[in-house]
Amino acid sequence: MSAPLIELRQIAFDYPERPVLDGVSFALNAGDRVALIGPNGAGKTTLLHLIVGLKRPTSGRILAFGAACRSEQDFHQVRARVGLVFQDSDDQLFCPTVLEDVAFGPMNLGRSATEARQDALSTLAQLGLSGFAERVTHRLSAGEKRMVALATVLAMHPDVLLLDEPTNGLDETTEQLLVEHLAALPQAMIMVSHDRRFLERLSTRALKLGDGRLVEARLHRHGHTHYHTHAHLHALGTAKDHSHPPSELPHEDQELD
Ligand SMILES: Nc1ncnc2c1ncn2[C@@H]1O[C@H](COP(=O)(O)OP(=O)(O)OP(=O)(O)O)[C@@H](O)[C@H]1O
């Protein structure tokens, strides 16, 4: 089996006032669409920010595409290949118009202004946002901003997508469009969301963060979460690369609800 795209090994992270993560390990493999769930304040957003180097772990190791990430230079390269859609779209959008915002990422990756414009226009078209190119970004509605924020990331053609509450503010039709679009993408992704229906439709795997730890979980059709049974974990384990024991997840064998 090839190396994981992203690997966290025994990550701990503390804010000055409180510890958040305490020994989190996991591996994101090609084809994974991971639902990352857990209560408010569990550290889901923090975990996504650690992966792209917006925060640095107190201890533990982060590997991306097989290489250890330590310096800002390392994480700069990670950010060229791992696209994060922020929880708050206003953190993502800062140009006067939608087209400029969506073309910014490709330009930043070194593409010419013409290529970046083409990337931006085709990405907007794929998301059904062609009519938005000349709109003033800060005047968009929250749901419109959400979709444009996704476009800014997809225009860079990342290898991995990190989506923080992607359905926030979306109406049903737009959410349906988002699900269909994401389902057709080849990229591995981690989706942080409290929207169970959205996660059930897309995810291939679920992880639950709580009390600083990450455990394998299972999303139920009825919106409840059950941890894997031993049999499930055994089945998962046989499909895993065991060369990195720290990435084995702790687990519970009883159902939660
Ligand atoms: N910059 C910061 N300084 C101090 N504490 C912070 C900071 N950012 C987040 N926290 C705290 O860290 C904890 C984890 O926050 P985080 O946003 O990662 O949680 P989350 O699981 O994404 O929550 P939610 O589901 O509510 O979005 C929270 O208690 C939060 O208050």
The ligand as a Gaussian input file, in Angstrom:
#p B3LYP/6-31G(d) Opt

LIG

0 1
 N       -7.069000      31.044000      19.258000
 C       -7.551000      30.387000      20.310000
 N       -7.125000      30.667000      21.544000
 C       -7.592000      29.989000      22.620000
 N       -8.487000      28.998000      22.555000
 C       -8.950000      28.695000      21.345000
 C       -8.514000      29.361000      20.148000
 N       -9.147000      28.817000      19.093000
 C       -9.943000      27.852000      19.589000
 N       -9.824000      27.778000      20.927000
 C      -10.508000      26.824000      21.810000
 O      -10.081000      25.519000      21.484000
 C      -11.160000      24.594000      21.555000
 C      -11.268000      23.858000      20.226000
 O      -11.737000      24.763000      19.231000
 P      -12.094000      24.279000      17.775000
 O      -12.599000      25.475000      17.028000
 O      -10.952000      23.533000      17.192000
 O      -13.298000      23.246000      18.069000
 P      -14.329000      22.567000      17.081000
 O      -14.356000      21.114000      17.424000
 O      -13.999000      22.918000      15.653000
 O      -15.698000      23.251000      17.538000
 P      -17.078000      23.599000      16.759000
 O      -17.782000      22.292000      16.482000
 O      -17.816000      24.443000      17.751000
 O      -16.719000      24.354000      15.495000
 C      -12.382000      25.437000      21.920000
 O      -12.603000      25.299000      23.304000
 C      -11.993000      26.851000      21.573000
 O      -12.606000      27.781000      22.429000

